[in-house]
Amino acid sequence: MIAIKFFASFRDIVGRKGMDVEYRDEMKLGELLHDMCSASEPLDKACFEDGQLRDYVKLLVNGHNIAFLDGLETVLKDGDVIAVFPPVAGG
């Protein structure tokens, strides 16, 4: 099982704090994200533009920013936790 946690506006779009997704061998983060977003047009619009992940969407796998992993090509393992963050601003 893979746990997905949603924060701030993504939590509002999805309507819940998180969800569990059945793990599949050789599953990549991009595949999981596309599958998840295909079920929700508002989530798809919030995450993707012209098929590309929006720059402001921050994804963490087990607390590590995917920018320092293999991006959407990151291979997931059973038990991984994915966090989905919208843009963060403050001062």
C-alpha positions in Angstrom: 0.0 0.0 0.0 1.2 3.5 -0.7 -0.1 6.4 1.4 -0.8 9.8 -0.2 -1.2 12.9 2.0 -2.7 16.1 0.7 -2.0 19.5 2.2 -3.8 22.9 2.1 -5.6 23.6 -1.2 -5.0 20.0 -2.4 -6.8 18.8 0.7 -9.7 21.0 -0.3 -9.8 19.8 -3.9 -9.7 16.1 -2.9 -12.0 16.5 0.0 -9.9 14.5 2.4 -6.5 14.4 4.2 -5.2 11.4 2.4 -5.8 8.1 0.7 -4.2 4.8 0.3 -3.4 3.3 -3.1 -2.7 -0.3 -3.9 1.0 -0.9 -4.7 2.0 -2.3 -8.1 5.5 -3.6 -9.0 7.7 -1.1 -10.7 5.2 1.7 -10.1 6.5 5.2 -10.8 5.4 8.3 -9.1 4.3 9.9 -12.4 2.1 6.9 -13.2 0.5 7.1 -9.8 -0.1 10.8 -10.0 -1.6 10.6 -13.5 -3.9 7.7 -12.5 -5.0 9.7 -9.4 -5.6 12.9 -11.4 -7.5 11.2 -14.2 -10.2 10.5 -11.6 -10.5 14.1 -10.7 -10.6 17.0 -13.2 -10.0 19.7 -10.5 -7.0 17.8 -9.2 -5.7 17.3 -12.7 -6.0 21.0 -13.4 -4.2 21.8 -10.1 -1.3 19.4 -10.7 -0.8 19.5 -14.5 -0.7 22.0 -17.4 -0.3 20.6 -20.9 0.6 17.2 -19.5 3.5 18.6 -17.4 3.6 18.9 -13.6 3.1 22.5 -12.6 6.3 24.1 -11.2 4.6 25.0 -8.0 3.4 21.5 -7.0 5.8 20.0 -4.5 5.9 16.3 -4.1 7.8 14.4 -1.3 8.4 10.7 -1.2 9.1 9.6 2.4 10.0 13.2 3.2 12.4 13.7 0.3 11.6 16.3 -2.4 11.4 14.5 -5.8 13.7 17.2 -7.2 16.5 15.4 -5.4 15.2 11.9 -6.4 14.3 10.9 -10.0 11.4 13.3 -10.3 8.2 11.7 -11.7 10.4 8.7 -12.7 10.9 7.9 -9.0 10.2 4.2 -8.5 7.9 3.6 -5.6 8.1 0.9 -3.0 5.3 -0.7 -0.9 4.9 1.3 2.2 6.0 4.7 0.7 4.4 7.9 1.8 3.8 10.6 -0.7 3.0 14.2 0.3 1.4 16.6 -2.1 1.9 20.4 -1.4 0.6 23.4 -3.2 2.6 26.6 -3.5 3.5 28.0 -0.1 3.8 31.7 0.6 4.3 33.8 3.7 6.4 36.3 5.3 
